[in-house]
Amino acid sequence: MTTIADARRLFRGRSGYLAACTLGLPIPATLEAMRADAEDWARGRASAASYTDTVERVRADYAALVGVESSRVAIGSQTSAQAAVIAASIPDGAEVLCVEGDFSSIVFPFLSQEGRGVRVRQVSLDALASEIREDTWLVAFSLVQSATGAIADVGAITAAARAHDARTLCDATQAVGWLPVDASVFDATLCHSYKWLCAPRGASFLTISEDLQTLIAPTQTGWYAGEDPWTSCYGPDIQLASDARRFDVSPAWPVWVGAEPAIALFRSLDIAAVHDHVTGLAATFCERMGLLAPGHAIVTWPDADGRDLARLGAAGVVASGRAGRARVAFHLWNDADDVSAALEALGR
């Protein structure tokens, strides 16, 4: 197992970067792998079969990271596209329960189905579990809210969903990598790996239970969704994979080359220890700022005019602004010096 100290040494020179919730930072092995792949491509040494082996290793590592079998993991490029596959199979007239202010990738795919009678109801995160009703077909929500850092009450939501025979779709993009996530407690999860998992943009994951798989049509099928992709390159017959791979899309190969060492790193870490590291930094920051610190890695506060965000930027601290709030995020590469730099920039 990789220690926090060993992992932190991979991110030397990243002081002042408090934006993992926007874009993660690459480890040297990711950069080296992508450079070597580009050289192989240029020299005619790239191999489609080798890329497939890479994807399968990444799939297995991600599955282990979130506690499911690799047969339950489909690969993609964007979470919104994977959510759209599920949205397309929601029965006409059924209800989807979402969170007010949630990231659009977990809401827009369902709103786009309203023309055929799908009803999307949006409630506050705190009320999500209590608002699940007998006619709720799907509860779709982010585990960690992008705009506020708030963490969903998984136990309450999944229990209420089971009680009302509703399915759950959890977007874990802002969670996997710093917060322990058990994807098996949900019917489906989504995760893009370019934030907290520090992979290149373009490698995303869908986990789906066997039960939900029987209700979802694989609407983005191509050769890579075949039982054997290499015998699925031409028609006229179609034989889709019997497991979650039927929801695969053809991978952007260089991206997965870069994702492999990144996902492998996080699989090798004790994520509970990562959680303690990042939430400890966030708690120190919140204490000085006079903010509540309920175990978040993402800390936000009102900043409608962008003044605080500008102060951070002027001091060389990379942060972000969302929904009229300033937003900082603490990850593996951050330490007490980053907390101090941000506080000093804000006059605290």
Legacy VTK file of the C-alpha trace (Angstrom):
# vtk DataFile Version 3.0
C-alpha trace
ASCII
DATASET POLYDATA
POINTS 348 float
0.000 0.000 0.000
1.232 3.486 -0.870
1.515 5.849 2.084
0.216 9.398 2.073
3.789 10.645 2.414
4.927 8.645 -0.622
1.961 9.842 -2.677
2.548 13.475 -1.682
6.116 13.306 -2.959
4.742 12.638 -6.442
3.169 16.105 -6.449
6.167 18.251 -5.532
6.014 21.829 -6.757
2.217 22.071 -6.665
2.004 24.591 -3.790
-0.960 26.941 -3.873
-3.107 24.719 -6.076
-6.515 24.405 -4.385
-8.581 23.348 -7.392
-8.778 19.550 -7.444
-12.555 19.930 -7.647
-12.021 21.580 -11.050
-9.038 19.698 -12.433
-6.654 17.256 -10.806
-2.898 17.313 -11.259
-0.969 14.555 -13.053
1.615 12.346 -11.418
4.941 11.877 -13.240
4.017 8.333 -14.277
0.971 9.638 -16.157
3.036 12.184 -18.067
5.726 9.620 -18.833
3.209 7.049 -20.038
1.508 9.524 -22.353
4.812 10.763 -23.771
5.961 7.184 -24.413
2.637 6.372 -26.056
2.892 9.414 -28.329
6.381 8.311 -29.344
5.169 4.770 -30.054
2.341 6.189 -32.153
4.767 8.371 -34.107
7.045 5.401 -34.778
4.223 3.078 -35.807
4.558 0.917 -32.716
1.122 1.597 -31.205
-1.039 -1.491 -30.809
-4.827 -1.617 -30.555
-4.624 -4.889 -28.628
-2.216 -3.333 -26.151
-4.599 -0.434 -25.596
-7.378 -2.910 -24.844
-5.206 -4.556 -22.200
-4.589 -1.124 -20.676
-8.307 -0.356 -20.488
-8.999 -3.671 -18.767
-6.336 -3.010 -16.138
-7.818 0.420 -15.454
-11.308 -1.074 -15.249
-10.123 -3.618 -12.680
-8.312 -1.011 -10.594
-11.312 1.307 -10.566
-13.646 -1.551 -9.643
-11.443 -2.423 -6.668
-11.307 1.242 -5.648
-15.109 1.516 -5.378
-15.839 -1.996 -4.131
-17.494 -3.772 -7.059
-16.556 -6.525 -9.488
-15.009 -5.345 -12.740
-17.914 -7.000 -14.575
-20.115 -4.235 -13.145
-17.995 -1.388 -14.578
-18.530 0.227 -17.981
-16.072 2.723 -19.433
-16.882 5.989 -21.157
-15.649 9.500 -21.796
-18.166 11.796 -20.036
-20.534 11.265 -17.137
-23.340 13.174 -18.862
-23.238 10.756 -21.798
-23.391 7.786 -19.444
-26.245 9.354 -17.486
-28.044 9.891 -20.800
-28.015 6.146 -21.461
-29.907 5.578 -18.216
-32.208 8.534 -18.864
-33.244 7.103 -22.242
-34.667 3.989 -20.558
-36.749 5.667 -17.878
-40.403 4.685 -18.486
-42.686 7.324 -19.984
-44.363 9.306 -17.224
-42.010 8.094 -14.477
-40.517 10.453 -11.905
-36.839 11.256 -11.475
-35.929 12.961 -8.214
-32.911 15.292 -8.402
-31.186 17.854 -6.194
-31.697 21.591 -6.618
-28.421 23.173 -7.724
-26.751 19.868 -8.549
-24.206 19.712 -11.356
-25.954 19.789 -14.719
-24.472 16.492 -15.942
-26.623 14.642 -13.395
-29.761 16.695 -14.150
-29.830 17.730 -17.833
-29.949 14.156 -19.239
-33.229 13.632 -17.383
-34.691 17.036 -18.198
-34.118 16.169 -21.853
-36.616 13.316 -21.472
-39.506 15.522 -20.354
-40.883 15.632 -23.899
-42.012 12.015 -23.534
-43.526 12.547 -20.122
-40.636 11.868 -17.768
-41.178 14.060 -14.707
-38.102 15.616 -13.074
-38.634 16.943 -9.561
-35.848 18.860 -7.817
-35.590 19.230 -4.051
-32.938 20.322 -1.573
-30.169 17.856 -0.751
-31.239 17.714 2.887
-34.767 16.742 1.873
-33.811 14.185 -0.765
-34.468 11.043 1.277
-37.777 12.280 2.700
-39.029 13.366 -0.736
-38.778 9.895 -2.330
-42.316 8.737 -3.127
-44.090 5.639 -4.378
-44.001 6.965 -7.947
-40.275 7.860 -7.874
-38.531 5.639 -10.410
-35.012 7.027 -9.992
-33.153 9.173 -7.477
-30.242 10.907 -9.239
-27.783 12.942 -7.191
-24.139 13.817 -6.630
-22.496 12.295 -3.581
-20.563 15.549 -3.083
-22.120 18.743 -4.353
-19.854 20.608 -6.773
-21.078 24.093 -5.831
-21.037 23.727 -2.038
-19.041 20.613 -1.105
-22.040 19.238 0.819
-22.079 15.450 1.230
-25.249 13.442 0.679
-26.626 11.220 3.440
-26.120 7.937 1.589
-27.632 5.751 4.299
-30.877 7.704 4.475
-31.219 8.054 0.700
-30.591 4.399 -0.137
-32.863 3.189 2.675
-35.715 5.433 1.528
-35.185 4.368 -2.086
-35.409 0.684 -1.144
-38.546 1.329 0.891
-40.241 2.905 -2.147
-38.786 0.544 -4.770
-36.879 3.418 -6.389
-33.488 3.102 -8.053
-30.443 5.190 -7.201
-27.922 6.850 -9.510
-25.050 8.547 -7.700
-22.501 10.797 -9.389
-19.321 10.247 -7.372
-17.044 12.438 -9.507
-16.393 14.869 -6.635
-15.885 12.045 -4.131
-13.844 9.133 -5.467
-10.210 9.771 -4.664
-10.629 11.434 -1.263
-13.856 10.016 0.208
-14.306 6.242 0.661
-17.026 5.178 -1.797
-18.840 1.845 -1.912
-20.514 1.789 -5.316
-22.286 -1.476 -4.504
-24.863 0.300 -2.324
-26.254 2.125 -5.373
-28.000 0.773 -8.451
-25.602 2.825 -10.559
-22.779 5.303 -10.101
-20.925 7.678 -12.384
-17.406 9.028 -12.010
-15.153 11.086 -14.226
-11.511 10.615 -13.271
-9.977 13.970 -14.260
-10.632 15.655 -10.912
-9.761 13.869 -7.663
-8.326 10.805 -9.431
-5.812 12.935 -11.365
-6.300 11.195 -14.714
-6.526 12.922 -18.115
-9.960 14.175 -19.086
-11.861 11.600 -21.128
-11.888 8.522 -18.868
-15.148 8.018 -16.996
-16.837 5.067 -15.330
-20.358 3.743 -14.911
-21.063 1.046 -12.347
-24.399 -0.692 -12.710
-26.088 -3.474 -10.779
-27.281 -6.632 -12.470
-30.891 -5.714 -11.686
-30.727 -2.247 -13.212
-28.797 -3.548 -16.209
-31.864 -5.566 -17.238
-33.927 -2.346 -17.394
-31.488 -0.162 -19.341
-31.061 -0.274 -23.108
-27.441 0.202 -24.256
-28.180 3.101 -26.599
-24.559 3.997 -27.444
-23.447 0.606 -28.628
-20.471 0.175 -30.903
-17.895 -2.500 -31.540
-16.401 -2.085 -28.079
-19.682 -3.145 -26.439
-19.550 -6.576 -28.034
-18.979 -9.764 -26.082
-15.689 -9.968 -27.967
-14.880 -6.519 -29.374
-12.499 -7.974 -31.944
-15.240 -10.090 -33.514
-17.784 -7.253 -33.228
-16.193 -4.915 -35.745
-18.625 -5.729 -38.567
-22.316 -6.570 -38.961
-24.903 -7.671 -39.561
-25.332 -9.492 -36.222
-24.904 -7.998 -32.783
-23.873 -9.890 -29.674
-23.457 -7.491 -26.802
-21.385 -8.289 -23.731
-23.373 -10.046 -21.047
-22.121 -7.766 -18.279
-21.652 -4.007 -17.832
-19.277 -3.907 -20.801
-22.368 -3.708 -23.013
-22.463 -0.046 -21.987
-18.835 0.592 -23.007
-17.951 3.149 -25.628
-14.795 2.876 -27.682
-12.017 4.366 -25.543
-9.848 7.323 -26.507
-6.685 5.276 -26.241
-4.042 7.844 -25.185
-6.299 9.026 -22.360
-6.477 5.543 -20.870
-2.716 5.173 -21.101
-2.463 8.230 -18.873
-5.283 7.099 -16.606
-3.676 3.752 -15.788
-0.948 4.956 -13.384
-3.304 7.526 -11.835
-6.066 5.047 -11.016
-3.501 2.496 -9.875
-2.083 5.055 -7.438
-5.443 5.707 -5.812
-6.235 2.007 -5.650
-2.990 1.545 -3.716
-3.831 4.249 -1.172
-5.793 3.997 2.051
-8.590 6.354 1.025
-9.634 6.772 4.651
-6.174 8.216 5.285
-6.546 10.539 2.273
-9.889 11.636 3.717
-8.300 12.426 7.077
-5.506 14.399 5.402
-7.727 16.592 3.234
-10.504 17.156 5.765
-7.930 18.061 8.392
-6.581 20.813 6.154
-10.108 21.958 5.353
-11.016 22.055 9.052
-8.048 24.299 9.841
-9.004 26.634 6.987
-12.645 26.731 8.081
-11.781 27.449 11.706
-9.822 30.566 10.712
-12.533 31.609 8.249
-15.358 31.142 10.723
-16.994 28.485 8.565
-18.493 25.131 9.480
-16.271 22.155 8.591
-18.475 19.034 8.445
-15.880 16.699 6.954
-15.685 18.370 3.548
-12.711 18.500 1.185
-14.393 21.295 -0.809
-14.949 24.528 1.122
-17.095 27.333 -0.264
-18.382 30.655 0.989
-20.417 33.550 -0.489
-18.393 35.672 -2.911
-20.934 37.152 -5.308
-18.637 39.919 -6.567
-15.637 37.576 -6.936
-13.497 39.717 -4.653
-12.148 36.845 -2.559
-11.433 34.746 -5.624
-9.472 37.657 -7.090
-7.479 38.013 -3.870
-6.549 34.356 -3.938
-5.501 34.580 -7.568
-3.392 37.688 -6.974
-1.514 35.794 -4.255
-0.807 32.861 -6.564
-3.419 30.589 -4.998
-5.394 28.693 -7.644
-9.041 28.401 -6.595
-12.391 28.569 -8.380
-15.757 30.269 -8.201
-19.124 28.577 -8.622
-22.731 29.717 -8.140
-21.711 33.028 -6.558
-19.328 31.351 -4.121
-15.555 31.125 -3.796
-14.384 27.508 -3.721
-11.187 25.848 -2.535
-10.418 22.138 -2.452
-7.728 20.307 -0.506
-6.093 17.176 -1.906
-3.006 14.997 -1.552
-0.491 17.622 -2.671
-1.732 20.280 -0.251
-0.303 20.962 3.202
-0.458 23.495 6.020
1.511 26.009 3.938
-1.299 26.038 1.362
-3.825 26.717 4.107
-1.700 29.576 5.420
-1.196 31.062 1.949
-4.937 31.088 1.257
-5.742 32.610 4.644
-3.090 35.283 4.239
-4.441 36.187 0.799
-7.886 36.603 2.336
-6.599 38.711 5.218
-7.295 36.042 7.821
LINES 1 349
348 0 1 2 3 4 5 6 7 8 9 10 11 12 13 14 15 16 17 18 19 20 21 22 23 24 25 26 27 28 29 30 31 32 33 34 35 36 37 38 39 40 41 42 43 44 45 46 47 48 49 50 51 52 53 54 55 56 57 58 59 60 61 62 63 64 65 66 67 68 69 70 71 72 73 74 75 76 77 78 79 80 81 82 83 84 85 86 87 88 89 90 91 92 93 94 95 96 97 98 99 100 101 102 103 104 105 106 107 108 109 110 111 112 113 114 115 116 117 118 119 120 121 122 123 124 125 126 127 128 129 130 131 132 133 134 135 136 137 138 139 140 141 142 143 144 145 146 147 148 149 150 151 152 153 154 155 156 157 158 159 160 161 162 163 164 165 166 167 168 169 170 171 172 173 174 175 176 177 178 179 180 181 182 183 184 185 186 187 188 189 190 191 192 193 194 195 196 197 198 199 200 201 202 203 204 205 206 207 208 209 210 211 212 213 214 215 216 217 218 219 220 221 222 223 224 225 226 227 228 229 230 231 232 233 234 235 236 237 238 239 240 241 242 243 244 245 246 247 248 249 250 251 252 253 254 255 256 257 258 259 260 261 262 263 264 265 266 267 268 269 270 271 272 273 274 275 276 277 278 279 280 281 282 283 284 285 286 287 288 289 290 291 292 293 294 295 296 297 298 299 300 301 302 303 304 305 306 307 308 309 310 311 312 313 314 315 316 317 318 319 320 321 322 323 324 325 326 327 328 329 330 331 332 333 334 335 336 337 338 339 340 341 342 343 344 345 346 347
